[in-house]
Amino acid sequence: ALSQMDANAARVAQMHTTRMLQNSRHELVQAYLSSHAAEKAYRTAVDEQQVEPQNPEALHDVAVSGADLGDELLARVDRAGAAERYRESLRATESAAAREGPNPSEKTRAELTAARRRLANAEQRGARD
C-alpha cells in the first residue's frame, strides 16, 4: 500500500512540475515578445511545443512568436525567411483551430485570417522581387 501511495505522490509531483515548467516557458516567450526579442521568443516557443506538441498554449506561442519573427525578417527584407516563419505560424494556428473542432472560436478564426494574410503578403512581395 505504501509503494502505491509513493507512486501516486510521485505522479502528482511530476504533473505539478511539468505544469510549472510549461508556465515558465510560456511566460518566457511573453517576456521575449514584450522586449521585442522575437527570435528568442520563437526558439523558446518551438522548444516548448516540441516538449508538449498538443498543448494549445504552446501552439499559440509558436504562432504568435513565428508571426512576430516573420515581421522582423520582412522588415529586414528577408522575404524567404519571413514566409517560412509565417507558414510555421499558420500551421500552429491551424493545429490549434483543429483542436477546437468544426466551429473554432472567433478569436481563432481571426488569428487564422491574419496568419494567411501575412503569408500571402510575404509571398506576393517575394514574387515581385
Residue frames as a rotation matrix with the C-alpha (Angstrom) as fourth column:
ALA 1
0.573 0.820 0.000 0.00
0.820 -0.573 0.000 0.00
0.000 0.000 -1.000 0.00
LEU 2
0.420 -0.486 -0.767 2.86
0.191 -0.779 0.598 2.36
-0.887 -0.397 -0.234 0.82
SER 3
-0.652 -0.713 0.257 4.54
0.385 -0.020 0.923 1.84
-0.653 0.700 0.288 -2.55
GLN 4
-0.134 0.692 0.709 1.25
0.964 -0.074 0.254 2.63
0.228 0.718 -0.658 -4.34
MET 5
0.786 0.383 -0.485 0.93
0.530 -0.822 0.210 5.82
-0.318 -0.422 -0.849 -2.29
ASP 6
-0.043 -0.898 -0.438 4.53
0.152 -0.439 0.885 6.72
-0.987 -0.029 0.156 -3.15
ALA 7
-0.657 -0.159 0.737 3.88
0.715 0.176 0.676 6.08
-0.237 0.971 -0.002 -6.85
ASN 8
0.367 0.872 0.324 0.75
0.907 -0.414 0.084 8.24
0.208 0.263 -0.942 -6.76
ALA 9
0.681 -0.174 -0.711 2.59
0.290 -0.828 0.480 11.03
-0.672 -0.533 -0.513 -4.94
ALA 10
-0.432 -0.901 0.030 5.42
0.313 -0.119 0.942 10.85
-0.846 0.416 0.333 -7.49
ARG 11
-0.367 0.382 0.848 2.94
0.924 0.047 0.378 11.12
0.104 0.923 -0.371 -10.39
VAL 12
0.730 0.670 -0.136 1.24
0.683 -0.718 0.135 14.13
-0.007 -0.191 -0.982 -8.83
ALA 13
0.352 -0.693 -0.629 4.60
0.158 -0.619 0.770 15.79
-0.923 -0.370 -0.109 -8.20
GLN 14
-0.629 -0.591 0.505 5.70
0.562 0.105 0.821 15.13
-0.538 0.800 0.266 -11.77
MET 15
0.069 0.741 0.668 2.46
0.961 -0.229 0.155 16.59
0.267 0.631 -0.728 -13.17
HIS 16
0.823 0.210 -0.527 2.88
0.430 -0.837 0.337 19.67
-0.371 -0.504 -0.780 -10.98
THR 17
-0.074 -0.949 -0.305 6.50
0.186 -0.314 0.931 20.13
-0.980 0.012 0.200 -12.08
THR 18
-0.537 -0.061 0.842 5.56
0.826 0.164 0.539 19.71
-0.171 0.985 -0.038 -15.75
ARG 19
0.505 0.809 0.301 2.84
0.835 -0.546 0.067 22.34
0.219 0.217 -0.951 -15.45
MET 20
0.651 -0.340 -0.679 5.19
0.218 -0.773 0.596 24.77
-0.728 -0.536 -0.429 -13.70
LEU 21
-0.462 -0.868 0.180 7.74
0.377 -0.008 0.926 24.29
-0.803 0.496 0.331 -16.49
GLN 22
-0.199 0.494 0.846 5.07
0.968 -0.033 0.248 24.89
0.150 0.869 -0.472 -19.15
ASN 23
0.817 0.535 -0.216 4.03
0.572 -0.801 0.176 28.10
-0.079 -0.267 -0.960 -17.39
SER 24
0.263 -0.811 -0.523 7.65
0.169 -0.495 0.852 29.23
-0.950 -0.313 0.007 -17.12
ARG 25
-0.613 -0.477 0.630 8.28
0.667 0.116 0.736 28.66
-0.424 0.871 0.247 -20.83
HIS 26
0.205 0.788 0.581 5.08
0.932 -0.338 0.129 30.48
0.298 0.515 -0.804 -21.76
GLU 27
0.841 0.085 -0.534 5.99
0.352 -0.836 0.421 33.41
-0.411 -0.542 -0.733 -19.50
LEU 28
-0.170 -0.975 -0.145 9.49
0.300 -0.192 0.934 33.50
-0.939 0.115 0.325 -21.02
VAL 29
-0.426 0.115 0.898 8.04
0.904 0.023 0.426 33.64
0.029 0.993 -0.114 -24.54
GLN 30
0.641 0.751 0.157 5.77
0.734 -0.660 0.163 36.51
0.226 0.011 -0.974 -23.48
ALA 31
0.571 -0.512 -0.642 8.71
0.238 -0.645 0.726 38.35
-0.786 -0.567 -0.246 -21.87
TYR 32
-0.524 -0.781 0.339 10.80
0.543 0.000 0.840 37.99
-0.656 0.624 0.424 -25.02
LEU 33
-0.111 0.566 0.817 7.91
0.945 -0.194 0.263 39.23
0.308 0.801 -0.513 -27.17
SER 34
0.826 0.460 -0.325 7.38
0.554 -0.769 0.319 42.22
-0.103 -0.444 -0.890 -24.87
SER 35
0.326 -0.797 -0.508 11.05
0.000 -0.537 0.843 43.14
-0.945 -0.275 -0.175 -25.16
HIS 36
0.770 0.093 -0.631 10.99
-0.596 -0.248 -0.764 42.77
-0.228 0.964 -0.136 -28.98
ALA 37
-0.462 -0.873 0.156 13.25
-0.776 0.483 0.406 39.71
-0.430 0.067 -0.900 -28.94
ALA 38
0.484 0.824 -0.295 11.20
-0.858 0.380 -0.346 37.76
-0.173 0.421 0.890 -31.48
GLU 39
0.088 -0.503 -0.860 13.94
-0.575 0.680 -0.456 35.29
0.814 0.534 -0.230 -32.39
LYS 40
-0.900 -0.393 0.186 14.48
-0.356 0.421 -0.834 34.27
0.250 -0.817 -0.520 -28.75
ALA 41
-0.235 0.901 0.364 10.70
-0.790 0.041 -0.611 34.07
-0.566 -0.431 0.703 -28.25
TYR 42
0.485 0.424 -0.765 10.35
-0.839 0.474 -0.268 31.87
0.249 0.771 0.585 -31.33
ARG 43
-0.355 -0.694 -0.626 13.16
-0.412 0.717 -0.562 29.49
0.840 0.058 -0.540 -30.32
THR 44
-0.886 0.078 0.457 11.71
-0.434 0.208 -0.876 29.18
-0.164 -0.975 -0.151 -26.81
ALA 45
0.076 0.997 -0.005 8.21
-0.877 0.064 -0.477 28.58
-0.475 0.040 0.879 -28.21
VAL 46
0.300 -0.034 -0.953 9.46
-0.710 0.660 -0.246 25.88
0.637 0.751 0.174 -30.59
ASP 47
-0.782 -0.599 -0.174 11.24
-0.290 0.596 -0.749 24.17
0.552 -0.535 -0.639 -27.68
GLU 48
-0.611 0.643 0.462 8.04
-0.621 -0.028 -0.783 24.40
-0.490 -0.766 0.416 -25.66
GLN 49
0.364 0.820 -0.442 5.98
-0.916 0.231 -0.327 22.91
-0.165 0.524 0.835 -28.49
GLN 50
-0.132 -0.486 -0.864 8.44
-0.577 0.747 -0.331 20.05
0.806 0.455 -0.379 -29.03
VAL 51
-0.964 -0.205 0.168 8.03
-0.245 0.453 -0.857 19.03
0.099 -0.867 -0.487 -25.39
GLU 52
-0.443 0.890 0.106 4.23
0.195 0.211 -0.958 19.38
-0.875 -0.404 -0.267 -25.48
PRO 53
-0.974 -0.097 0.205 3.17
0.216 -0.120 0.969 19.07
-0.069 0.988 0.138 -29.14
GLN 54
-0.318 0.934 0.161 -0.57
0.694 0.114 0.711 19.16
0.646 0.338 -0.685 -28.44
ASN 55
-0.305 0.166 -0.938 -0.52
0.820 -0.455 -0.347 21.87
-0.484 -0.875 0.003 -25.77
PRO 56
0.522 0.610 0.596 -2.77
0.836 -0.506 -0.214 24.71
0.171 0.609 -0.774 -27.06
GLU 57
0.868 -0.254 -0.427 -0.71
-0.009 -0.868 0.497 27.34
-0.496 -0.427 -0.756 -25.23
ALA 58
-0.145 -0.971 0.187 2.49
0.195 0.157 0.968 26.03
-0.970 0.177 0.167 -26.86
LEU 59
-0.140 0.186 0.973 0.84
0.982 0.153 0.112 26.11
-0.128 0.971 -0.204 -30.30
HIS 60
0.863 0.501 0.072 -0.32
0.504 -0.863 -0.041 29.66
0.042 0.071 -0.997 -29.65
ASP 61
0.533 -0.738 -0.413 3.19
-0.070 -0.526 0.848 30.70
-0.843 -0.423 -0.332 -28.57
VAL 62
-0.420 -0.654 0.629 4.68
0.595 0.325 0.735 29.27
-0.686 0.683 0.252 -31.79
ALA 63
0.220 0.601 0.768 2.02
0.969 -0.227 -0.100 31.05
0.114 0.766 -0.632 -33.85
VAL 64
0.961 0.209 -0.183 2.49
0.244 -0.949 0.201 34.44
-0.131 -0.238 -0.962 -32.21
SER 65
0.321 -0.914 -0.248 6.27
-0.125 -0.301 0.945 34.37
-0.939 -0.272 -0.211 -31.97
GLY 66
-0.294 -0.377 0.878 6.59
0.773 0.446 0.451 32.98
-0.562 0.812 0.160 -35.51
ALA 67
0.557 0.571 0.603 4.46
0.806 -0.547 -0.226 35.83
0.201 0.612 -0.765 -36.82
ASP 68
0.905 -0.261 -0.337 6.50
-0.066 -0.866 0.495 38.41
-0.421 -0.426 -0.801 -34.90
LEU 69
-0.082 -0.978 0.191 9.76
0.134 0.179 0.975 36.93
-0.988 0.106 0.116 -36.17
GLY 70
-0.034 0.162 0.986 8.31
0.979 0.203 0.000 36.90
-0.200 0.966 -0.166 -39.69
ASP 71
0.916 0.395 0.075 7.52
0.401 -0.908 -0.119 40.60
0.021 0.139 -0.990 -39.30
GLU 72
0.520 -0.803 -0.289 11.12
-0.227 -0.457 0.860 41.28
-0.823 -0.382 -0.420 -38.23
LEU 73
-0.313 -0.659 0.684 12.53
0.497 0.500 0.709 39.27
-0.810 0.561 0.171 -41.13
LEU 74
0.350 0.519 0.780 10.24
0.937 -0.198 -0.289 41.01
0.004 0.832 -0.556 -43.60
ALA 75
0.962 -0.029 -0.273 11.41
0.025 -0.981 0.192 44.40
-0.273 -0.192 -0.943 -42.30
ARG 76
0.082 -0.996 -0.023 15.00
-0.305 -0.047 0.951 43.22
-0.949 -0.071 -0.308 -42.94
VAL 77
0.285 0.168 -0.944 13.93
-0.950 -0.078 -0.301 42.24
-0.124 0.983 0.137 -46.50
ASP 78
-0.897 -0.425 0.124 14.38
-0.414 0.904 0.105 38.52
-0.157 0.043 -0.987 -45.80
ARG 79
-0.092 0.963 -0.255 11.19
-0.993 -0.071 0.090 37.54
0.069 0.261 0.963 -47.57
ALA 80
-0.046 0.029 -0.999 12.01
-0.286 0.957 0.041 33.85
0.957 0.288 -0.035 -47.78
GLY 81
-0.873 -0.324 -0.365 12.73
0.254 0.338 -0.906 33.69
0.417 -0.884 -0.212 -44.05
ALA 82
-0.726 0.670 0.154 9.61
-0.633 -0.563 -0.531 35.70
-0.269 -0.483 0.833 -43.28
ALA 83
0.034 0.772 -0.635 7.45
-0.866 0.340 0.367 33.42
0.499 0.538 0.680 -45.44
GLU 84
-0.361 -0.227 -0.904 8.82
0.090 0.957 -0.276 30.33
0.928 -0.181 -0.325 -43.67
ARG 85
-0.994 0.021 -0.110 8.05
0.107 -0.115 -0.988 31.79
-0.033 -0.993 0.112 -40.23
TYR 86
-0.440 0.891 -0.108 4.56
-0.881 -0.452 -0.137 32.79
-0.171 0.035 0.985 -41.43
ARG 87
-0.047 0.391 -0.919 3.97
-0.507 0.783 0.359 29.25
0.861 0.483 0.161 -42.72
GLU 88
-0.715 -0.287 -0.638 5.01
0.360 0.630 -0.687 27.86
0.600 -0.721 -0.347 -39.34
SER 89
-0.906 0.420 0.052 2.72
-0.314 -0.584 -0.749 30.35
-0.284 -0.695 0.661 -37.61
LEU 90
-0.161 0.880 -0.447 -0.17
-0.955 -0.024 0.295 29.35
0.249 0.475 0.844 -39.88
ARG 91
-0.246 0.026 -0.969 0.44
-0.089 0.995 0.049 25.61
0.965 0.098 -0.243 -39.25
ALA 92
-0.931 -0.128 -0.341 0.42
0.319 0.166 -0.933 26.18
0.176 -0.978 -0.114 -35.48
THR 93
-0.681 0.731 -0.047 -2.76
-0.651 -0.633 -0.420 28.26
-0.337 -0.255 0.906 -35.72
GLU 94
-0.075 0.641 -0.764 -4.42
-0.778 0.441 0.447 25.61
0.623 0.628 0.466 -37.90
SER 95
-0.559 -0.184 -0.808 -3.47
0.245 0.895 -0.373 22.93
0.792 -0.407 -0.455 -35.37
ALA 96
-0.968 0.227 -0.106 -4.96
0.028 -0.322 -0.946 24.99
-0.249 -0.919 0.306 -32.55
ALA 97
-0.394 0.865 -0.310 -8.13
-0.917 -0.395 0.061 25.57
-0.069 0.308 0.949 -34.60
ALA 98
-0.230 0.270 -0.935 -8.45
-0.390 0.855 0.343 21.85
0.892 0.443 -0.091 -35.35
ARG 99
-0.868 -0.131 -0.478 -8.34
0.357 0.505 -0.786 21.13
0.345 -0.853 -0.392 -31.62
GLU 100
-0.793 0.607 -0.054 -11.38
-0.424 -0.613 -0.667 23.40
-0.438 -0.506 0.743 -31.21
GLY 101
-0.317 0.689 0.652 -13.44
0.494 0.707 -0.507 21.24
-0.810 0.162 -0.564 -33.55
PRO 102
-0.234 0.262 0.936 -15.61
0.970 0.003 0.242 22.20
0.061 0.965 -0.254 -36.52
ASN 103
0.654 0.521 0.548 -16.52
0.469 -0.848 0.247 25.62
0.593 0.096 -0.799 -35.05
PRO 104
-0.339 -0.854 -0.394 -13.36
0.889 -0.153 -0.432 27.38
0.309 -0.497 0.811 -33.86
SER 105
0.162 0.375 -0.913 -13.74
0.756 -0.642 -0.129 30.49
-0.634 -0.669 -0.387 -31.73
GLU 106
0.953 0.223 0.206 -13.98
0.302 -0.761 -0.574 33.95
0.029 0.609 -0.792 -33.27
LYS 107
0.580 -0.808 -0.098 -10.51
-0.574 -0.491 0.656 34.72
-0.578 -0.325 -0.749 -31.89
THR 108
-0.139 -0.640 0.755 -9.04
0.168 0.736 0.655 31.64
-0.976 0.218 0.005 -33.56
ARG 109
0.475 0.369 0.799 -10.76
0.836 0.094 -0.540 32.45
-0.275 0.925 -0.264 -36.86
ALA 110
0.984 -0.144 -0.101 -9.30
-0.160 -0.972 -0.172 35.97
-0.074 0.185 -0.980 -36.69
GLU 111
0.222 -0.958 0.181 -5.85
-0.490 0.051 0.870 34.55
-0.843 -0.282 -0.458 -35.98
LEU 112
0.016 -0.147 0.989 -6.19
0.646 0.757 0.102 32.21
-0.763 0.637 0.107 -38.99
THR 113
0.833 0.357 0.422 -7.16
0.552 -0.521 -0.650 35.11
-0.012 0.775 -0.632 -41.24
ALA 114
0.801 -0.579 -0.149 -4.24
-0.515 -0.795 0.319 37.21
-0.304 -0.179 -0.936 -40.01
ALA 115
0.012 -0.828 0.560 -1.77
-0.129 0.554 0.822 34.33
-0.992 -0.082 -0.100 -40.47
ARG 116
0.232 0.142 0.962 -2.98
0.848 0.455 -0.272 33.70
-0.477 0.879 -0.015 -44.02
ARG 117
0.979 0.165 0.116 -2.80
0.200 -0.871 -0.448 37.40
0.027 0.462 -0.887 -44.84
ARG 118
0.508 -0.858 -0.072 0.77
-0.556 -0.391 0.733 37.71
-0.657 -0.332 -0.676 -43.56
LEU 119
-0.136 -0.558 0.819 1.89
0.297 0.766 0.571 34.70
-0.945 0.321 0.061 -45.58
ALA 120
0.504 0.391 0.771 0.18
0.839 -0.007 -0.544 35.92
-0.207 0.921 -0.331 -48.76
ASN 121
0.973 -0.156 -0.168 1.74
-0.167 -0.984 -0.056 39.36
-0.157 0.083 -0.984 -48.32
ALA 122
0.169 -0.974 0.149 5.25
-0.451 0.058 0.891 37.93
-0.876 -0.218 -0.429 -47.91
GLU 123
-0.116 -0.175 0.978 4.80
0.625 0.752 0.208 35.62
-0.772 0.635 0.022 -50.91
GLN 124
0.801 0.443 0.401 3.48
0.591 -0.485 -0.645 38.48
-0.092 0.754 -0.650 -53.08
ARG 125
0.772 -0.575 -0.270 6.44
-0.489 -0.809 0.327 40.68
-0.406 -0.120 -0.906 -52.15
GLY 126
-0.095 -0.839 0.536 8.81
-0.138 0.545 0.827 37.83
-0.986 0.005 -0.167 -52.96
ALA 127
0.199 0.260 0.945 7.20
0.824 0.477 -0.305 37.26
-0.530 0.840 -0.119 -56.35
ARG 128
0.978 0.206 0.042 7.62
0.199 -0.846 -0.495 40.95
-0.066 0.492 -0.868 -57.25
ASP 129
0.508 -0.851 -0.134 11.33
-0.527 -0.431 0.732 40.96
-0.681 -0.301 -0.667 -56.43
